[in-house]
Amino acid sequence: MTSMSDRIPASSMPTLRQLQFLTALRAQGSFVAAADAVGVTQPTLSAGIKELEVTLGVVLVERGRSGAILTAAGEDAAERAAQALSEVEELVRATKGAGRPFAGTFRLGAIPTIAPFLLPRALPVLRRKFPELRLQMREDLTARLLEGLRARVLDAAIIALPYDAPGIATASVADDEFLFLAPQGHPLAARNDLAPEHIKDEDVLLLDDGHCLREHSLSVCHLAPMRRSSEVGATSLHTLVQMVAGGMGVTLLPKIAAEAGIAMGAPVAIRPFAAPVIGRAIGVAWRDGSPREAEARMLADVLRGLF
């Protein structure tokens, strides 16, 4: 048993805010992005990390032009910090919420090819069902959202499945059909037997690397990774639609985006395949063993009700 004399003085203990800064820095990889994730300025976060290093007496971060890289001591400290923060958050939630779901802040991420089309429908429903909910939203690529879950700076994320992610649990919400998008008057848009193999010889436009929709599209069309019309890729579905409208090629469009009107007013043709092509599933992800698992599953239930 630790005696009073063996305990570390409170003045020599790191603050919870400093621990939060460190876990955010590990998740984001840069001081600017980490500061944005926790809602502080970059100098504030940088100063907090420096104070933490002084308190612990060890260098935690190597600072360079390529970003912030945690040292071995920093990685170990960040993992322990994440565990400590998780325990503190669960203590606060259990005490304040008294077991009520979504009674407080819930940090939710979503990928760019789902967020703009699903969240406008989902957020009003969540507000009505859980009036005490204070939602913090973050839109980002899947890999960074999952790292945020592991670092405990996110509670759940809306992503596209399948996605192999060790340490991450998921619940499927709904299948998302892929539609064919081409410039107006394209010959394939007139076919009644349209199938994915018909577009193999077309210039198929894809999102840039890092977007999981790119990989799902390649899989559906059985295309080689470099089979695209241009070395200039699109960074968003909105850009992709405009590239198609400009005659640069054809693409696959998630039905959820088409139904939200993403191509409204553009000179394009949207056609379903003769046999529906399910390109991906929309799902909710959370860290395995997270104390917010029950709420993540409830979120998935709410989203299922929208389809």
N, C-alpha and C positions, 0 to 999 in steps of 0.2 A: 504493500500500500504506500502511495506517495505521501510524504509528510508535507506539512505546510512549508518547511524550509526548502524542499526540493521543487516546489512549484515555480514556474516561470512568472516573473512579475508581469502584471497587466501592461505596463509601459513597454515591455519588450515583445508583446504579442502583435501579430499583424491584424489589421482591421478586416472586416468582412468585405468592405469596398475594395481593398487592395487585392484580396483573393478573387473577387469578381473580375477585376481588371486583368489579372493574370490568366484566368480561364478564358476570358474573351480574346486575349492576345493569342493564346494557343489556337483557338478556334478560327480566328480571322487571318492571322499571319502578318498583320501590319498594325501599326499604332493607329493610323487613321481609321481603318475599318473597325478595329476593336473599340475605339472611342465612340464611333457612330452606333455600334451595337449596344453599348451600355448607356448611351445618352449623355456623354460628357465631351468636352473638347479634347483634342489630341494632347495639348500640354498638360491638362489635368491628369489624363491617363498615364502619360509618360512620367510625370512627377510621382504618381502613386506607385508605379512599378519601381522607380528608383528608391523610394522610401522603403518599400518592401525588401529590396535587396540589402539596404542598410540594416534593417531590422533583423534579417536572417543572416547577414554577414556572408553572403555568397552572390555571385553573379548569376542571374536567372535568364538573362536575354542577351543575345549577341545582336547588336544593331548594325545594319548595313544597308547598302543601296537597294538590295533585293528584297528588303523587308526585315521582319523581326524573327529570329530563329532562337528557340529556347535551348538553353544548355541542358546537359543531362540532369543537373540539379533543378533546372527550371521545369523540365518535363515531369520530374518526380513531384516537385512542389505543386505544379498545376493539377496533377491527378489527385493529390491529397486535398488540394483546395476545392476541387469539384465535388469530392465526396463530402467535405465539411459543409459546403454551401447547400448541397442537396439535403443534408440532415437539418440544417437550420431552416431552410425553406419549408420542409415538411413540418417542423415544429410550429412555425408561424401559421402555416395553412391549417393544420389540425386544431390549433388553439383558436384562431380567429374565425375559421369557417365552421368549426364544430361539426365537421363531416358533410357540410353542404357542398355539392359540386359547383365548380366554377365561381366560388365565392371569393373573388379576389383577382389578382393579375394572372393571366394565362398567356404565355409567350408562344405565338404560333407562326410558323414559317410556311411558305407556299412557293412552288416553282412558277416561273413566268408564263409557262404555257397552260397553266390552270388558274392561277390567282385572278386575273382580270375577268374571267368568264364564270367562275364559280362563286367567288366571294361576294359579289353584289347580291346574289340570291341567298347566300348562307348567312351573312352577317345580321340582317334584320331578324331572321329566325332565331339565331343565337341570343340576340338582345332580348327578344320576347320571352324565350324559355328560361334565360338565366340573367335576370336584371342586375344582379350584383357583379356580373362578369366585367372585368376591365381587360380588354384584349390588346396585346402588343403585337403588331404584325411586322413580319420581315419577308420580303420577296428576294429569292436568290436561287442559284443553281442547286441541284440536288446534293451534290457532294458537299457543298459548304453548309447546307441545312443539316445534313446528317452529322457533320462535325460539330455543329452547334448543339445538336441533341446530346452527343457524347460528352461535350464540354459543359453541359447543363446550363447553357444560356438560352436554350429553347426547350419548351415542354412537349411540343408535338409539331409535326410538319405534314402538309398535304403534298404528296409526291405522286409520280407515275410509277406503276408497277408493271412488270417485275423489275427489281433492282436489288442486286446482291449487296448486302450491307451487314457484316458481322456486328453483333451487339445491338442491333436495331430490330424491334418488333413492328409488325404492320398489320393493318386490317383493311381489307379491300372494301371500297365503297360502291363503285359502279364500273362497268366496262365503258370505254370510250371508243366509239367507232371512228375509223378513218374514212374521209371522203376524198374524191379526186378533184383537184383544183387546176384549172387550165385557163389560158386566155380565151376570151369569147371567140366562138367559131372554130375552136380546135377540133379536128376530126374525131378524137377519142371521146369527146363530150357527147357525141351523137350515138355512141354504141349502146345497145341494150344488154350486151353480154360483157360489159367492162369488168376486167379482172386485173390484179396486180401485175401479171406477166405482160400485159399489153403496154406497160410503160417502161419496160426494160431498155428500150432503144430511144427513149425520150431523154431530154436534158432535165434531170430531176433535181430541183433545188432543195437544199437542206439548211437547217440551222447550223451555226458554228459548232465546232467541237465543244464539249462540256454540257450541251443541252441533251438531256436523255431522249427527247423527242427525235433527235437525229438518229440515234441508235435504233429506236423502235421503227422508224421509217425505213432504214436500211434493212432491218430484219424482215419487215412485211414485204418489201419489194425484192428481196434476195439480191441486193446490189452490193458491189464492192465499195469499200469506204470512200474511194476517190472518184466514184461515178457521179459527177455532178457537172453542171454547165459552166461554172465559173469558179475561180479560186477566191472570189469575193463572196463569202457566205453571209447569210442574214443573221442578225443578232436577236430578232424578235419575230413572232408570227405576223405582226402588222407589216414589217418590212418584207417578209416573205410574200405576202399577198400582193404588195405593190410591185415586187420583182416579177411575179407571174403576170400581173396586169400589164407590165411593160414588155411582155413577150420574151422574157429571158428563159422561160422553161415552164415546167409543171411541178406540182408538189402534192403531198398528202396533207390534208387539213383535219385536225381533230373536230369531231362533230360538235363538241361543247363550244368550240370557238365559232364555228359556222352558225350555230343557233343563237349565239350572242351578237351576231351581226358584224363580225370582223371584216367581211368582204362587202358590206353594204355600199353601193355606189361605185364599186370598182368594176371595170369591164372584164369580168372573169366568169367562168362557168363552174359551178359546183355540182358534182354528180356522185351519187352513191355507187358502189360497186354492185354488180349483179348479186353476188353473195356477200353479205355484210362482212367487212374486214375489221376485226377488233384488234386495233394496234397496241392498246395499252389498257391498263386498269387505273382508275383514280383511287388512291389509298391514303390512309393516315398512318404516319410512322411516329414511334417514340422510342426512347432508350430502354433497352431490356432492363427490367427491375425498377423502372422509374416510379416514384410515388404518385405521379400524375397519370398512371396507366388507365385507371378507371375513367378519368375525364377524357382521355384520348379516345377510348372506346365509345364513350357517349357522343363525342364529336363525330365519330364515324357513323353512328346511328342517325344523328341529325342530318348529316350529308346524304345518307342513303334515302332519306325521306324527300330529297329534292329531285330524285330521278324517277 
